[in-house]
Amino acid sequence: MKAAALLALLTLALALPAPSAAIEPSIPQTSPNESAIRAARAENNAALAARDPARLARAYAPGYTFIRGFGGEIGQGPDAPARLLGASDWRDPYFLHYFRTPAAIEFASDGQRAAESGTWEAQWSDPAPVKRRTGRYLAVWVPTAAGWKLRSETFVALGCEGWGCNTPPPEHR
């Protein structure tokens, strides 16, 4: 009986793949286009943090459109985000930052656009406590001679923590 059990175990062991093949991790490969979009998003976040309108506008394609997450305001043109932020959040002494974190980037089969989805955060440092708004976004990127540029972004506000969460956002105070 012991010999039969040993033979069954040996047969099973020989049928399994070699350990190195079974535990070798699958490393996802990032395409050059995805890397370029991720780099452009990082630069866009840095331009937002620096509150630099000219630097911010470089991320946007002609005809850029966005829908703001708090009330659905629509902005158009490469200078629209800086115009809106310059008239509201960037003037608020308690405003800290907006930050987008990509979760996924998918490309059209013809390579003429990409969809980036992820989460966003806005934060203010009012005396106490810190206010934080969060949500999800979808961005459309298009290839241009100057690299991948944002064609549109839609933001959806989903969460709020801290002061003022039951009142309008800063630009409406």
N, C-alpha and C positions, 0 to 999 in steps of 0.2 A: 504494500500500500504506500509506504514512504517513497519507494522508487517511482511509482506512478505519479504521485503528487509532485515530486522533484522534476520529472520529465515534463509535466504540464506547465510548471513554472518556467522551465528552461525554454519551452516552445513559445510561451507567451512573451518572455523577455526578448527572444530573437525576432519576434514579429513587430515589436515596438521600434519606433525610430531611434536612432542614436541620440544620446542625451544632448550633445552639442546642437543638433538640429532642432530638438524639442524646446530648448531654452534660449535659443538665439532670439533676441528681441527684434521686433519689426520696427524700424526707425522710419517715421514718415518723412518723405522728402518734400521740401518746400521748393516750389518752382521759382525761377528768377522773377516772374511777374508778381507772384505773391510776396516775395521778399521786397520788391520795389514798392508795393502798396503798403506793406507794414512799415517800411521806412518812411514813406510819405505821411502815414498816419502819425508816426512818432514825431515828425517835424511839425505837423499840424498841431499836435498837443503842445509842443514846445512853443510854437508861435502864440497859441492861446495863453499859455502861462506867462509869456513875456509881454502880453498885451500889445503886440506889434501888428498893426493893421496891414502894412505892406507885406510883411512876411506871411501873414495869415492868408492874404489874397492869392499868393502864389500857388496855393493848393487847389484852387477852384478853376474849373473849365468855364469858358464863356457860356452864358446861359444858366449858370449854376442856380439851383433853387433849393431852399430848405423849408421844412415845416417845424416850427418850434414846439417842444413838448408840453409846455405849460398851458397854453391857450390856443395853439394851432396857428399862431401868426405865421405868415408866409413871407420869406425874404427872397429876393432875386438879384442875381449879379454877383460877381466875385468879391465885391466890397460889402455886400449885404451883412454878413456876420459881424464884421468890424463896426459897421454903422450901428447895428442893433446893440452890440455889446458896449460900444463907446457911449451910447445914449442911456444905457441902463447899468448893467452889472459892473463894467469897468469903472463907473463913476461911484459905485457904492463902496464906501470905505471898509466895509466888512466882507466884501466879496474876496474869495481866495482863488478859486479856479473852476474850470470845466476840464474834464478828462474823459477821453473815450478809450475803451479797452476792446479791441477786436476779439471776437470769439471764433468767427468763421469767415473765410473768403472763398467765394465760388465764382468760376469763370463761365461766360457764355461759350457755347460750342464754337462760335465764329471768332472768339477772342476779342470782340469789340466792346465788351463791358464786363465788369465784375461786380458782384454783390458782396458787400462787407456787412456783417451783422455783429452786434456786440452790446456792451453796456456803457452807460455814461453816468457821470457823477458831477454835481455842482456843489460847491461848499462855501459857506460864509462863516466868519468867526465873530459873530455878534458877541457882545460881552460874555454871555453864557446862556444856554449851552450852544455849542457849535450847531449850525443848521446844515443839513445835508439833503439834497434832492437826488434821486436816482431814477434810472429808467433804461430803456432799450432803444437801439437805433438801427436803421438800415441805411447804408450809403451805397450809391452807384458810382463806380469809377469807370473812366473811359481812357483809352490810350491816346496820347497826343505826341507830337514831335518833341515836346519837352518832358515826356514821361507820363505816368498815370496821374489823372486829375479827377477831382470830385465833380460829378455832374449833378448829383442831388443827395440830400440827406433828410431823413424823417426821424424825428425824436419823439418818444412817448414817455411822459413822466409817469412813473409808477409808485415811487416811494418818497416819503418826506419824514425827516427826523429833526427834532429841535424846535426852536421858536418859529412862529409864523406859519406852521404847516396848515392851519385852517384859514389862512388869509392869502390874498393874491401874492404872486412872486414880487421881488423887489421893484421891477419896473412899473408896477401898478400901485405902489404904496403912496 
